[in-house]
Amino acid sequence: MARFLTLADVAEELAVSVAQVRVLVRTGELAAIQVGGRNQWRVEAAALEDYIQRQYARTRARIEAERP
């Protein structure tokens, strides 16, 4: 995997739309940098992996909280 990914690359990895990835970036849930011109964003592969791990942790916590 390349060090930097486009929002389209991230969307493909997560199986979501580019619009959904933009929301993650805009809300700060997924770290990204703006490069070049307008709407040119890049996400570092390590930042994507961190986001995925946080989502796993949130999911585990929610499942644990729902257990009787």
RALINVEN-V754736 format. One line per field, one symbol per residue. burial: # if it has 24 or more other ideal C-beta (glycine too) atoms within 12 Angstrom, else .. A space follows every 50 residues. Layout:
# RALINVEN-V754736
burial = ???
This chain:
# RALINVEN-V754736
burial = ....###..##..#......#..##....###........###...##.. #.................
